[in-house]
Amino acid sequence: MHCDLVKEIMMAIDFAKEFGFKLCIVGGSDSWIIADILKQNNVSVILGEPHSLPNSDDDDVDQPYKTGAALQKAGVLFTICQDAGDGF
């Protein structure tokens, strides 16, 4: 599912649980915030646009570069895709 914000990702997790399918988040800008929840629910992430600015003004300007490290530290399976918004 294409999601970036925490609320969207949480809704996707609930949806996947309800219908019993394996979930992969595409985009996942805010996935670092709930990395432990993603790990608990065996959700993988395809990070998009690593060279973009963060979603929130409160986030560090280099947060898109740190997101992968946060997911790795939590044990979440992830990859980085430059063109996550095109052609998926």
Secondary structure, DSSP 4 states (H G I P E B T S, - for coil): -EE-SHHHHHHHHHHHHHHT---EEEE-TTGGGGHHHHHHTT-EEEEE-TTSPPSSTTS-TTHHHHHHHHHHHHT--EEEETTTTS--
